[in-house]
Amino acid sequence: MDVSPGARLSRRTFVKGLAIGGVVASVGSWRADAQPIQPLPHGSPLSGTDFDLRIGESIANFTGTPKVAHTVNGALPAPTLRWREGDTVTLRVTNTLRSHDASIHWHGIVLPANMDGVPGLSFDGIGRGEAYHYRFHVKQGGTYWYHSHS
């Protein structure tokens, strides 16, 4: 294997490195107050019109060094949410982070500006231990993305 500077790393070597790094790091020390991630099984989206989401902290290790990650319902990536065009959706989002405000920023979803989580611009954020109730009409179909903005 060529390890000289500028050598290209094969995809197989990269994936093996990630796997080995994950195993090695899982033997390391964990932050006592954060829980290891228990991701939702692939293909297990949340669907319907009424949701409870919890923004919290878990330990993640993608680089060989465990770090605290912000999760939604203990999952990373956050759960897939399935809605139907024409439905009215209600989401109760609770911030369980220890030291930060939280928010959710929605990409491409048509909703009121005060529900698009850009703190300081259109949204004050969700304080520690507080919840924010979203309620909006799903005006368009498609695939969209959401993530924290805090």
HUQUI-V764577 format. One line per field, one symbol per residue. ss: DSSP state (H for helix, E for strand, L for the rest). psi: psi as a letter, one per 30 degrees, with the letter a starting at -180 (. if undefined). burial: b if it has 16 or more other C-alpha atoms within 10 Angstrom, else e. Layout:
BEGIN
ss->???
psi->???
burial->???
END
This chain:
BEGIN
ss->LLLLLLLLLLHHHHHHHHHHHHHHHHHLLLLLLLEELLLLLLLLLEELLEEEEEEEEEEELLLLLLEEEEEELLELLLLLEELLLLLEEEEEEEELLLLLLELEEEELLLLLHHHLLLELLLELLELLLLEEEEEEELLLLLLLEEEELL
psi->kjglkfkkkleeeeeeeeeeeeeeeffakkkefkkkkikkkkgilklafkkjkjkaklkljfgfjklkkklkhgkjllkkkklkkflkkkkjjkjgkegklllkkkjfkjlkeffjijkfegkfljlkgllkjkjlkjfklaklkllkg.
burial->eeeeeeeeeeeeeeeeebeebbeebbeeeeeeeeebbeebeeeeeeeebebebbbbbbbbbeebebbbbbbbbbbbebbbbebbeeeebbbebbbbbeeebbbbbbeebeeeeebbbbbeeebebbbbeebbebbebbeeeeeeebbbee
END
